[in-house]
Amino acid sequence: MHGVSVHISPERWLRQMFSAQAARDGGVIRRQVQDVERLIGRDLFESELRRRGYCAVENAGQYVVFCNAEPLRLIK
């Protein structure tokens, strides 16, 4: 996450992430795993996803967050 201060509170970071237009519309957002771990930690991130009823996948150093409660189907 370029340009984001490491001094941002975890609560503010989460609020900003989930206030993105795609998140508000029930769409998909991406975040780098290293940024999540550095800024808020994996445990808090996963807890917030569960609290909101969202799902995410991790691939190639990215989290892809599905900002809705719809079921996922993995296509291989």
Stockholm file with secondary structure:
# STOCKHOLM 1.0

chainA/1-76         MHGVSVHISPERWLRQMFSAQAARDGGVIRRQVQDVERLIGRDLFESELRRRGYCAVENAGQYVVFCNAEPLRLIK
#=GR chainA/1-76 SS CTTCCTTSCHHHHHHHHHTSHHHHTTCEEEEEHHHHHHHTCHHHHHHHHHHHTCEEEEETTEEEEECSCCCCCCCC
#=GC SS_cons        CTTCCTTSCHHHHHHHHHTSHHHHTTCEEEEEHHHHHHHTCHHHHHHHHHHHTCEEEEETTEEEEECSCCCCCCCC
//
